[in-house]
């Protein structure tokens, strides 16, 4: 089981959170008409072995969106921070 250290609520089980996807994917501009760019953004994802940045939302707690840096080989969490800038 993953244990995520929420900056607002402290250490919590992962079942309090919802996975929000790859935090390193770059979204095309809102008005970008290129369907290939949108296809790559929505459907083409890497499956890395090692460090990976992910969005998680603390749905049963503070409801904040977080960026979690996690090692996919052993599920250890290296850092957690707010997704907002």
Secondary structure, DSSP 8 states (H G I E B T S, - for coil): --EEEETTTEEEEGGGSEEEEETT-----TT---HHHHHHHHH-----SSEEEEEEE-TTTT--EEEEEEETTT--EEEEEES--
